[in-house]
């Protein structure tokens, strides 16, 4: 199990189109390419010296990830993160992750393997904080939660979460960019969540997960988890 987010964990042999999409996704996640910006096939192909054909495929991938809206004959416009988008993404993650935590409570061997990856992700987050690298921090945040969700061993769930991962990283980057102290709190909560899972305390994990999402990503009263 990798501790890198799916779109960043690319082998050197990865298709050019996917590498172009990954680079463009990172720029959107970090805000270097802001919401509302128009991106073109030529613009995203140029850094890798690629042709328009893989760049066109990369645009489609960015659209599948929900990071852009395709505009015929012009390129694509970077999507805006609305309140509804934030709520919907986090509710899906909460649903899958809560189920995974419950499954892990009854499987000690698998739980120990997952907890090792969670601790690695927390350590990587701490290094990213020390380096003031919010892009790496956001990626490791996604890796932490996807490591838990992967415990469902459901290929459809894995595919869904891989497609949502860049949008989730964008939410995390927005949260910690707007409030740098939130990154430290996220890291502390992740550490505690890993230990709750290690103890097989699925109810404690799910309770902290709800607080983690509501306090870190959602304004009070914005959706059902908030108190």
Secondary structure, 3 states (H helix, E strand, C coil): CCCCCCCCCCCCCCCHHHHHHHHHHHHHHHCCCCCCCEECHHHHHHCCCCCHHHHHHHHHHHHHCCCEEEECCCEEEECCCCHHHHHHHHHHHHHHHHHHHHHHHCCHHHHHHHHHHHHHHHHHHHHHHHCCCHHHHHHHHHHHHHHHHHHHCCHHHHHHHHHHHHHHHHHHHHHHHHCHHHHHHHHHHHHHHHHHHHCCCHHHHHHHHHHHHHHHHCCCCCCCCCC
